[in-house]
Amino acid sequence: MNQKRIFIGVDPGTRVTGFGIIQVSDRLEVMDYGCIRPPASKRLTTRYQILFEAFCELLEKYRTDALAVEGQYVSRNVQSSLKLGMARGVITLAASLQQIPVFEYAPAKAKRAVVGNGRASKTQVQQMCAKLLRLNALPTPEDASDALALAICHAHSTTKGWHHKYQI
């Protein structure tokens, strides 16, 4: 793969949303990673707006080719699941408005792509992300390393030609 492509991985949340941006050519290279933390004191709708604006800015700044997001999570707490789904919604809307394709991967799939084990620990994911991306330190916090793992998972998927299966 000689053409450079830029992928962003996203681990969505209403309190902390991790992102990881990688460039893929003959090797994987990290461009940026971190977390967006809308103030917990703000109303939920304001936190969604902050997420939306932050992702619009990130996607435009890095001219992203694709967005890889963690798949739907359903917990026993229905309200938490709905809030998380809405956070995913505003992030995927930001991508859609810029005609950036969105792909969804289960956390176990991302862990398998990075560590080789779908039940890997957060620490194992951090260690392998650091190794694969040639980082001098572990990517922190865990939300950011999970997002990097999603971006790496998508990079592996596109080189194997089965990424359309995961497009949403």
N, C-alpha and C positions, 0 to 999 in steps of 0.2 A: 504494500500500500504506500505509494509515493506521495499521493495527494494529501495535503494537510487538512485535517478536519478537526473541528472543535466541538466537544460534547460537554454538556453540563449535567451533573447528577444532582438530584434533589431529594433530601430526606425531610418531608414536610411536617410542620407542627404549628400550633397556634402560639406557643411560647418561644420555641426555638426551631428554626428551620435551617438545616445544614445545606450547603451547596459546595460542589467541587467541580472545577472546570479544568479539562485536560485537552491537550492538543495531541492528535494521533497522526503519525506518518509512519516512518519505519520503526518508531518507538513511541512509548507513552511519555508525555511530558506535562507536568502540572503547570497551569497558568495562574490559578487562584483557588483558594478555598476558604471557607469560614462559615459564619452563622449570621442569620438575621434574627434579631431578638426584639420584636415589637414590645413596647412597655406593657407589662401586665396590668398596669393601672388604667390603661386605655380600654375603651369599649371594644368589644369583639369586632364590630364592623370597621373600626379604625385600624385594628391590627391587621385585618384582611387587606385594607387599603395600603398599609405600609408594606406588606408582603408583595402585593401586586406592583406597586411602584418600584420597589427594590429589584424585582425580577425583570421588569421592563428595562430598567437601567443596565442590569448585568447582561441581559441577552443582547442589547444593542451595543454595549461596550465591547463585548468579546465576539460579536458576529457569530453566534452559536449555530452550528449545523443541526443539532438535535438535542432534545431534552429527555433525560431518563429519570423517571420518578418512581419512588417506591410504591408498590401496589397497594390497593385498598386494604386497610386494616379494620377489622370489625372486632370490637371489644364488647364485654358484657355491659359496659356503660354506653348506652345508645347515644347520649348527648356528646360524649367524647368522640365517638365515631363520626357523628354528623359534623362536628366542628373541624375535625381533621379532614374530612371529605371536602368541606368548603375551602379549607386552606389549599388543598390539592387543586381545587377548581380554579381559584384565582391565579395560581401559578401556571396551570395549563392554559388558561385564558391569555395570560401575558405572552406565552409562546405562540399560541394560535394567532393572535393579532399580528405577530411578526412572521407568520407563515413558517414557523419552526415546528417540525414534526415532533410529536411526543410519544415516548415509548414507556411502557410500564413493566417493571420487573419485581418479582417477589423478593423479599429480603434474603431468603434461602438461596435463590438463584444468584444474587449478587455476591453472597458469601462464597458460593461454590466457584464462581468465576475468578474470584480474587485469592481465596485460600485453598480451594479444592474440597471444601467441606461446607455443606449447607447449614450446619449447626455450629459453625465457628464462633468463638467468643469475640466480643468487641475489641479486645486487645489483639487477638490474632488478625482481625481485619485491619486494625491500625498498623500493625507490623508489616503486613504484606503490602498495604498501600504504600508505605514508606519505601519498601524494597522495590516494588514495581515502578514507582515514580522517581526513584533515586533521591529521596528526601534525606536531609541530614538529621531530622527529628521526626518523631511520630506525629502525624496530623491530628490536631486536637481542635475542638472537642470531638467526642464520638460522633455527633451529628454530622460534622464535616467529613470525617473519615468514612462514615456510611454513605454519604453523598459521593465521595470520590470512588467508592466501590461500585456504586450504580453507574457512574460514568465509564469506569473500566469494564464493567459487565457489558455495557452497550458497545464499547469499542470491540470487545471480543465477538459480540453478536454480529456486528456489521462485517467483520472480516470473514465470518463463517457463512454469511449469506442468509441467515434465518431471522434477521431483525424485523421483518414485516409482520411476523407472527405476534410481536409484542406491541405493535403500534396501536394507539388508542385514538 
